[in-house]
């Protein structure tokens, strides 16, 4: 009984990590993003050293960790930044307005630093912390005092990232997962930006107790975001063409509970369709061809993944194969100690399919960059209930314009509009607030509308 109580407490507290949960590790303020599954044996490599992730278990999301010297060598320890240091820094920024100082007299000839590499290694062997090494580098720099306060801060941050790296423990949810994939490998999620993802959910009116039909060819990001918003109410039905379901491996990173995972089901379009025609048969053949190509890639990636010795961790980088998104299930979480956890994406029951055929789905979301959208939409639109909203994402405008034109000619929907999301990220710092120098200038297009009852 006590074990069941502890299990329920673990599930009801999503703000604290537990053994077996997925986390997003932000190293040095976004320089490197790593998805990991916490366990006693999982590790993280920073530079040329490997650190255990066991100290992260049981800590609240948002905690900051720093490399420190422990009894068994260097390890990750919880770090709390001081508020007084930030206030002093802000005061110095305002005082700098009265000072006349610039960097014109500075010459980068690698002679300003008197501290050698051997001396730094000696400090490390004596147990000096990363912050102490940074302060020693600043004290032995001949040009540090001549720099402006802005240049001094940049110099300090550069040395801190090298000698005292920090790891931020982030909770993986729709926004953080989408931002991580879009930053490092956007092709895996169909170049779906976070503002476009939020616009899709809003235009499709995804709310509690909704039955949402999803065509997800962006790795499962869309399916996980819809299930996260439903919160265990309603259903998410991920449909697919052909006989092989599309991969939804990203759903496993969301840390969804068993109740929410039960609400994520899959069903082929042939089982959901009310009637079959020549167009649907053609698009099913097209889906089979895409699935066959995907199976060949997945088999190659699976063989590479089996040869890998890393446990419970993967990094978002363009050089990895597609199956690296799947987090290893070798660890046992507190959720499934007493019983096997529910796997997301089980086949929809016949009773649910019959109910959807009778009443229709409450909304439709499509993110299928590899398919012919109009041929797909003709098969999916009859599955919606009357007055149900739909939203379609594509990286390019022309496929959506074709769908919009055909929907207008057939009088199949109203309120049709094509939206282009626009996002600008700002750097907000004292006396240095401005738009970021490098941003994404393009976020794709979204076609939205409301299905109506056709007179034909």
Buried (B, 14 or more C-beta within 10 A) or exposed (E): EEEEEEBEEBBEEBEBBBBBBBBBBBBBEEEBBBBBBBBEEBBBEBEEEEBBBBBBBEBEBEBBBBBBBEEEEBBBEEBEEEEEEEEEBEEBBEEBEEEEEEEEEEEEEEEBEEBEEEEBEEBBEEEBBBBBBBBBBBEBBEBBEBBEBBBBBEBBEEBBBBBBBBBBBBBBBBBBBBBBBBEBBBEBBBBBBBBBBBBBBBBBBBBEEBBBBBBBBBBBBBBBBBBBBBBBEBBBBBBBBBEBBBBBBBBBBBBBBBEBBBBBBBBBBBBBBEEEEEEBEEBBEBBBEBBEEBEEEBEEBEEEBEEEEBBBBBBBEEEBBBBBBBBBBEBEBBBBBEEEBBEBBEEBEEEBBEEBBEEBBBBBBBBBBEBBBBBBBBBBBBBBBEEBBBBBBBBEEEBBBBBBEBBEEEEBBEEBEBBEBEEEEEEEEBEEEEEEEEEBEEBBBBBBBBBBEEEE
